[in-house]
Amino acid sequence: RILGRLLITMVGIWLAATLVGGISVAGFGTVLLAALILGLVNVFVRPVFVILTLPLTVITLGLFLLVINAILLALVALLLPGMVVAGFWAAFLGSIIISVFSWAAGSILREREY
């Protein structure tokens, strides 16, 4: 199950790098490390961001979560030398692509389990 999520995240990152001009990854190893780091950031850092920005998230009806996802993707790029995210809008679009792909792939895989 964890390997499946990792693979889904890897493909999402690869799709974002392919579709968004401001995102680039050096190769397979970088995509693998980016997926691992993004998973760790989502587990440990994202909850803190969500709690700290809860009033803003409520006011924007949850749309601020997209900004949080973009910030976390940019953070992964800062931590990983082989990954580049050139600006907020690249991170924003990339995080949307990764999120939508992860949601769709996760939904398909969950349906097959039943």
Buried (B, 14 or more C-beta within 10 A) or exposed (E): EEEEBBBBBBBBBBBBBEEBEBBBBBEEEBBBBBBBBBBEBBEEBBEEBEEEBEEEBEEEEEEBBBBBBBBBBBBBBEBBEBBBBBEEEBBBBBBBBBBEBBEEBEEEBEEEEE
